[in-house]
Amino acid sequence: MPSITTKDGTEIFYKDWGSGQPIVFSHGWPLSSDDWDAQLLFFVGKGFRVIAHDRRGHGRSTQTGGGHDMNHYADDLAALTAHLDLKDAVHVGHSTGGGEVVAYLARHGESRVSKAAIISAVPPLMVKTQANPDGLPKAVFDDLQAQLAANRSKFYRDVPEGPFYGFNRPGVKSQESAIANWWRQGMMGGAKAHYDGIVAFSQTDFTEDLRKITVPVLVMHSEDDQIVPYVASGPLSAKLLENGILKTYKDFPHGMITTQADTINADLLAFIKG
């Protein structure tokens, strides 16, 4: 399997398909690069080079005990882009992966990057603070850690069965295949990485990182996102970005890259080509 080894000895698995302008995909918690299947196949078919990696502790990458924070995530992504010598790349991040993309651009610069897109993403800050009154109480994330520690397998069924894909909404038909694939990806990764990752995605403040970014960034978020609430995320990120473009969806779920892949792919392609 193709992989790189980071400075701290962590092996990062990646996929690299096709040729043309590179699009680099950063996945959400607690999943893997497999979550991008619909995008990878679509864009490689449109003549792009598509790259997606498994974050440290996730998927097929090393189940390391440490480094589960946004700085390490960003540094791992930078190591991959340098290893592949990517230029004029478009970076696309979903959920926690959106935070990874923002941290990468702010921490490592934009010399290899032409555009970015963040989808249902965690920036600017998920947890409620005095400066972020619309965030979620810390107790919400403490409870996620408690559920993971008590029974990770059950927890990884409950999340996709309910709020992640909006299958708990009236009239929305549940898709067992999507639920099973979410569970499969989650259980491939390490419990420690996922436990620590809850702190990383909920407590990292990306406000100053967003302000540093100058390349065009498409911010895609749904008003009905039950995982990363719209009011404290998408519009605020778009406002903080120098060249942020907000694309709002009404009834799509957090996991819209899977359940609404056709719409998301078309909007991404229009942005990349525009």
Buried (B, 14 or more C-beta within 10 A) or exposed (E): EEBBEBEEEBBBBBBBEBEEBBBBBBBBBBBBBBBBBBBBBBBBEBEBBBBBBBBBBBBBBBBBEEBBBBEBBBBBBBBBBEBBEBEEBBBBBBBBBBBBBBBBBBBBEBEBBBBBBBBBBBBBBBBBEEEBEEBBEBEBBEEBBEBBEEEBEEBBBBBBBBBBBBBEEEEEEBBEEBBEBBBEBBBBBBBBBBBBBBBBBBBBBBBEBBEBBEBBBBBBBBBBBBBBBBEBBBBBBBEBBEEBBBBBBEEBBBBBBBBBBEBBBEBBBEBBEE
